Amino acid sequence: MAVRINDDNAAEPLLKVEHLCQYFKKGKTVNKAVSDVSFTINKGEVFGLVGESGCGKTTTGRAIIGLYQPTSGEIFYDGERIDGLGKKGRKKLASKIQMIYQDPISSLDPRMTVYDIIAEGLLIKGERRGDYLDSKVYGILELVGLTREHASRYPHEFSGGQRQRIGIARAVIMEPELIIADEPVSALDVSVQAQVINLLNDLRERLNLTILFIAHDLSVVKYFSDRIGVMYFGRMVELAPSNELFNHPLHPYTKSLLSAIPLPDPVYEKMRKRQIYNPGKDGDPDFLNEDAALLEVSAGHYVMCTEKIRASLSGEFNENV
């Protein structure tokens, strides 16, 4: 079992996930999308969750917000358990946790105006005052870099970056404490990605947001996140502060991901060698065997491994530092 990733003497984290498992069964086949994942997110922190497509990142986020009912494990928000909440409990929680979806096209109803899309959450909450709704919607539009004239238009009239701003506005208008951003820039051009990341960073500071940032682009995650968790085949294989993870990666899968990051340097790119992780093969130790657990190698730096591998990693870490 994975260890608990928080200090009991420290302040209670805003979000705590313990031993989360999310399985999907089709006939006799069971897909273990998320298997025994544990982590915490402190208030005001940006926690990056990275890994290749299909590793369980999005499934973890959807389990947290309640779109999936976890197979097992516990999820706590501000000290209260939130997995297994009923319809009324989820409706109340929606004011505290919101999600920004990956695809800014399919996540917006094409038959609704921007005004209706952004105001929908407040209407579901029971707000009916027209002047209040106008003030909130127009204010949020300006906050995300759009104008009140955009409110009467439909999603198809906007670019991808503008649609994502609408999605961000829809989440922020509920005044949440935690936002789950599910690959919010992966479908955007590079220049637009920077604009959206800067917007999220600005909103984080202005609104005191806590963010779970799900992505597969490590360079973006490094810029935006305080701590990073790396997932592989449904398991958390490494967790560390952002700079620590990039400067001293310990798990071979993390090293493999970092070796794949392209740089705008033709000489480096010509000489760059990819590291391939084959657990249990090619001389790579099997970090994911049945005895492996998420163990602390140095302060705040956790790696999925056995006790024997942990001892060797501790020596490797000390030599690098």
C-alpha positions in Angstrom: 0.0 0.0 0.0 1.1 3.6 -0.7 2.2 5.7 2.2 0.3 8.8 3.3 1.7 11.9 1.5 1.3 14.6 4.1 2.8 15.6 7.4 0.3 15.2 10.3 1.9 18.1 12.1 1.3 20.5 9.1 -1.9 22.3 8.3 -4.7 20.1 6.9 -4.4 19.9 3.1 -7.3 21.2 1.1 -7.6 18.0 -0.9 -6.4 14.5 0.2 -6.6 11.4 -1.9 -5.9 8.1 -0.2 -5.5 4.8 -1.9 -7.8 5.7 -4.8 -8.7 2.9 -7.2 -10.9 3.3 -10.2 -11.7 0.1 -12.2 -13.9 -0.3 -15.2 -15.4 -3.7 -15.9 -16.5 -4.8 -19.4 -17.6 -8.4 -19.5 -14.9 -10.4 -17.8 -12.3 -7.8 -18.5 -11.3 -5.3 -15.7 -9.4 -2.2 -16.7 -7.5 -0.8 -13.7 -7.4 2.8 -14.8 -6.3 4.1 -11.4 -4.6 1.8 -8.8 -3.8 2.8 -5.2 -3.0 6.5 -5.9 -2.4 8.8 -2.9 -1.5 12.5 -2.8 -2.4 15.8 -1.2 -2.8 19.3 -2.4 -2.4 22.3 0.0 -4.4 25.4 -0.2 -3.1 27.9 -2.8 -0.9 25.3 -4.4 -0.7 24.1 -8.0 -0.2 20.4 -8.1 0.8 19.0 -11.6 -0.3 15.5 -12.6 1.6 14.2 -15.6 2.1 11.0 -17.6 1.4 9.6 -21.0 -2.0 9.3 -22.5 -4.1 6.5 -20.8 -2.1 6.6 -17.6 -5.1 7.5 -15.5 -4.6 11.3 -15.0 -8.0 12.4 -16.3 -9.8 9.5 -14.5 -8.3 10.6 -11.2 -9.6 14.2 -11.8 -13.0 12.9 -12.7 -13.2 10.7 -9.6 -12.3 13.6 -7.4 -15.0 15.8 -8.8 -17.6 13.0 -8.7 -18.1 12.2 -12.4 -16.9 8.6 -11.5 -17.7 6.7 -8.3 -14.4 5.4 -7.0 -14.0 1.6 -6.8 -12.2 2.0 -3.5 -10.2 4.6 -1.6 -11.0 7.8 0.1 -11.2 11.5 -1.0 -11.2 14.3 1.5 -11.9 18.0 0.8 -11.1 20.4 3.6 -11.2 17.6 6.1 -14.5 16.1 5.0 -14.9 12.9 3.0 -16.5 13.6 -0.4 -16.4 10.3 -2.3 -19.8 8.7 -2.4 -21.7 11.9 -1.9 -25.3 12.0 -3.1 -26.9 14.4 -5.6 -27.5 17.1 -3.0 -24.0 16.8 -1.6 -22.4 17.0 -5.1 -24.5 20.1 -5.9 -23.2 21.8 -2.7 -19.6 20.7 -3.5 -19.9 22.3 -7.0 -19.5 25.7 -5.4 -16.1 24.6 -4.1 -14.6 22.4 -6.8 -14.9 23.2 -10.6 -13.4 21.6 -13.6 -11.9 23.0 -16.8 -12.1 20.5 -19.6 -9.6 19.5 -22.2 -11.6 20.1 -25.4 -12.9 23.7 -25.6 -15.2 22.8 -28.4 -17.1 19.7 -27.2 -17.3 21.0 -23.6 -19.4 24.0 -24.6 -23.1 23.6 -25.7 -23.3 24.9 -29.3 -27.0 25.8 -28.8 -26.3 28.1 -25.8 -25.0 31.7 -25.9 -21.8 32.5 -24.0 -24.0 34.3 -21.4 -26.1 31.2 -20.8 -23.1 28.9 -20.6 -21.3 31.1 -18.0 -24.5 31.8 -15.9 -25.7 28.2 -16.0 -23.9 27.2 -12.7 -25.4 30.1 -10.9 -28.9 29.3 -12.2 -28.6 25.7 -11.1 -27.5 27.0 -7.7 -30.8 28.9 -7.5 -29.7 32.5 -8.4 -32.5 34.3 -10.3 -31.7 38.0 -9.9 -31.1 39.4 -13.4 -29.0 42.3 -12.4 -26.8 40.1 -10.2 -26.3 37.6 -13.1 -25.5 40.4 -15.5 -22.9 41.9 -13.2 -21.3 38.5 -12.5 -21.2 37.3 -16.1 -19.9 40.6 -17.6 -17.3 40.9 -14.8 -16.0 37.4 -15.3 -15.8 37.9 -19.1 -13.6 40.9 -18.6 -11.6 39.0 -16.0 -10.7 36.3 -18.5 -9.8 38.7 -21.3 -13.2 38.8 -23.2 -15.8 41.6 -23.4 -19.4 41.9 -22.6 -20.2 42.0 -26.3 -19.1 38.4 -26.5 -21.9 37.4 -24.2 -24.6 37.2 -26.9 -22.5 35.1 -29.3 -22.3 31.3 -29.7 -19.2 29.0 -29.2 -18.7 28.4 -32.9 -18.0 32.1 -33.4 -14.8 31.9 -31.3 -11.3 30.7 -31.7 -10.0 27.7 -29.7 -8.2 30.0 -27.2 -11.3 32.1 -26.7 -13.4 29.0 -26.2 -11.1 27.9 -23.5 -11.4 31.3 -21.8 -15.2 30.8 -21.8 -14.6 27.4 -20.2 -12.4 29.1 -17.5 -15.0 31.8 -17.0 -17.7 29.1 -16.5 -15.6 27.5 -13.7 -14.4 30.7 -12.0 -17.9 32.4 -11.8 -18.8 29.8 -9.1 -16.0 31.2 -6.9 -14.5 27.8 -6.3 -11.5 27.1 -4.0 -10.2 24.2 -6.1 -10.1 24.0 -9.9 -9.3 20.7 -11.7 -7.7 21.8 -15.0 -7.8 18.7 -17.3 -5.2 19.4 -20.0 -6.6 22.9 -20.6 -4.0 23.8 -23.2 -3.3 20.6 -25.1 -5.7 21.4 -27.9 -4.3 25.0 -28.4 -1.5 26.5 -30.5 1.8 27.1 -28.6 1.4 30.9 -28.5 -2.2 30.5 -27.3 -1.1 28.0 -24.7 1.2 30.6 -23.1 -1.7 33.1 -22.9 -4.0 30.6 -21.2 -1.4 29.5 -18.7 -0.6 33.2 -17.9 -4.3 33.7 -17.4 -4.6 30.8 -15.0 -1.6 32.0 -13.1 -3.1 35.4 -12.8 -6.4 34.1 -11.7 -4.7 31.8 -9.2 -3.1 34.9 -7.5 -6.1 37.2 -7.7 -8.7 34.7 -6.6 -6.5 32.6 -4.3 -7.2 29.4 -6.2 -5.8 25.9 -5.6 -5.3 24.0 -8.9 -4.9 20.4 -9.9 -3.2 20.8 -13.3 -3.4 17.7 -15.4 -1.1 17.6 -18.5 1.3 15.5 -20.5 3.5 18.5 -21.5 6.2 18.5 -18.8 7.7 21.8 -19.9 4.3 23.5 -19.2 3.9 21.7 -15.9 7.3 22.8 -14.7 6.5 26.4 -15.3 3.1 26.3 -13.6 3.3 23.8 -10.8 4.7 23.8 -7.2 4.7 20.0 -6.9 4.4 17.3 -9.6 3.1 13.7 -9.5 4.1 11.3 -12.3 1.6 8.6 -13.2 2.3 5.4 -15.1 -0.2 2.7 -15.9 -2.6 3.9 -13.2 -0.1 4.3 -10.4 1.8 7.3 -9.0 5.4 6.4 -9.5 7.1 9.7 -8.4 6.1 12.8 -6.5 8.3 15.7 -5.7 8.6 19.5 -5.7 8.8 20.8 -9.3 12.4 21.9 -9.4 13.4 18.8 -7.4 11.7 16.4 -9.9 13.4 18.1 -12.9 16.9 18.4 -11.3 16.9 15.0 -9.6 14.5 12.5 -11.2 14.8 9.1 -9.6 12.3 6.8 -11.2 13.3 5.5 -14.7 9.9 6.4 -16.1 10.3 10.0 -15.0 13.7 10.1 -16.6 12.2 8.7 -19.8 9.6 11.4 -19.9 12.2 14.2 -19.3 14.4 12.8 -22.0 11.6 13.3 -24.5 11.2 17.0 -23.9 12.3 18.9 -27.1 14.4 22.0 -26.9 14.9 24.8 -29.5 18.5 23.8 -29.9 19.4 22.0 -33.1 22.7 20.8 -31.8 21.1 19.4 -28.6 18.3 17.8 -30.6 20.8 16.1 -32.9 22.7 14.6 -30.0 19.7 13.9 -27.7 19.1 10.3 -26.7 15.7 9.0 -25.6 15.6 6.9 -22.5 13.2 4.0 -22.8 11.7 2.5 -19.7 10.9 -1.2 -19.9 10.1 -2.4 -16.3 11.7 -5.7 -15.6 13.5 -5.7 -18.9 16.7 -4.4 -20.5 18.3 -4.3 -17.1 15.7 -1.8 -15.7 14.7 -2.9 -12.1 11.0 -3.6 -11.8 9.8 -0.6 -9.8 6.2 -1.8 -10.1 6.3 -5.3 -8.7 3.8 -6.3 -6.1 6.2 -5.3 -3.2 6.6 -1.8 -4.5 5.1 1.2 -2.6 5.4 5.0 -2.7 8.4 5.5 -0.4 10.0 8.8 0.7 13.6 8.9 -0.6 14.4 12.4 0.5 12.3 15.1 2.2 9.1 15.5 0.1 10.4 13.3 -2.7 8.5 10.0 -3.1 9.2 7.1 -5.5 7.3 3.9 -6.2 9.8 1.2 -5.4 10.8 -1.6 -3.1 12.8 -1.0 0.1 15.9 -2.5 -1.6 15.6 -0.1 -4.5 14.9 2.8 -2.1 18.2 2.2 -0.4 20.1 2.4 -3.7 18.1 5.5 -4.8 18.9 7.3 -1.5 22.6 6.8 -2.2 22.1 8.0 -5.8 20.3 11.1 -4.5 23.0 12.0 -2.0 25.7 11.7 -4.6 23.8 14.1 -7.0 23.1 16.6 -4.2 
